[in-house]
Amino acid sequence: MVAPAHAERVRHVVEPAVVAGGLVLEDVTVRKAGARSVVEVVVDVTEDDEGGLDLERVAEATRAVSDALDAADVIVGEYTLDVMSPGVYRPLTERRHFTRAVGRMLTVTLTDGTKLAGRLTEVDRSGAGDAVVVVPVTPGRKGRKPVVGEPVRVLLTDVREAHVEVDLSGLGPVDDDEAARDDAGEES
């Protein structure tokens, strides 16, 4: 494992290149893999960015980061550079993470230990502290509609942990006849 101080030097070199490309530097790790180093750079879009982080933007960021690393010569010897997005499973720890997740299902663990699962509908910046609005959703039994609760406003300071849940419910409509056949064990 390469010392964290080394990763901080790399972060210092690559962050201006990432920011110049209109992105945010999420994380930098540097580790040894045999005789070479592996530099992993995680980038994301800004909170107000309307576009997503597509392959073209990642490729542009990769070129900029590579050029910055080569110019500063902070990695000794050969290295492999991996520039990537944070992915769907990253923890939501900042307001911009929640902003990018509006419309998605998520699970939130509050500082008191209670859990809230539902659809994130809004990031509220208007009150006395940033908050998220989650509409609780309890899955229905097989083929049945989920139970939707009243929206809950949660201050970000009250969130201990949060992450997006992969939501496959939008794969297609389930009609009442199909649900009845499923309950009876018939195939549609």
Secondary structure, DSSP 8 states (H G I E B T S, - for coil): ---HHHHHHHHHHHHHHHHHTTEEEEEEEEEEETTEEEEEEEEEE-TT--S---HHHHHHHHHHHHHHHHHHT-S-S-EEEEEE---TTSB--SHHHHHHTTTSEEEEEETTS-EEEEEEEEEE-SSSS-EEEEEEEE--STTS--EE---EEEEGGGEEEEEE----GGG----HHHHHHHHHT---
